[in-house]
Amino acid sequence: MDTLETGRLVLRDFALTDWEAINSILSDPDVTRFMHFAAWDEGQRRAWLEQIAQEAQEPHQIAYNRAITLRADGLLIGWFGIGGTMHPSEEGTRECGYALGRHWWGQGYMPEAARAVFAYEFSRLGTARIIAECDVLNTASARVMQKSGMHYEGTSYEVDPEGHWAGSHHYSISNKPGD
């Protein structure tokens, strides 16, 4: 996978040496309270890192998981993942997700990372559309999507695996001007 660079960030493949940093981020309940990572234990997080580090070596990847690092010192501050959508009927559509260490919230890092990934997806990979969703209570994530250029598509409510109603805001961005 190509390394992506912005004014303040470098988005690169994960390596096994990223364990301490990514584990610290993904084990923070404030970071993951609206994410599947919240239910993971250390073993699951370690297995995930091992898997994505291995997948990064594959020549033809379906999904990309990028370590978000500070350009100034290489410090790992987050994760950005993008891959096939859970809605396979939407050909050319990819879905993304992300997590940022709490210390770096509110500084514009995640929209900056997202814009870099979106530009790469549209210009280099030919992606037609990128979608994302967040819990209705996760206003910070919704704001990231908006600042990244994504457009609000609506809100849905579904029963989660534990039988509780859960609401999600849906956003998208297209490579076609005006969409």
Secondary structure, 3 states (H helix, E strand, C coil): CCCEECCCEEEEECCHHHHHHHHHHHCCHHHHCCCHHHHCCHHHHHHHHHHHHHHCCCCCCCCEEEEEEECCCCCEEEEEEEEECCCCCCCCEEEEEEEECHHHCCCCHHHHHHHHHHHHHHHCCCCCEEEEEEECCCHHHHHHHHHCCCEEEEEEEEECCCCCEEEEEEEEEECCCCC
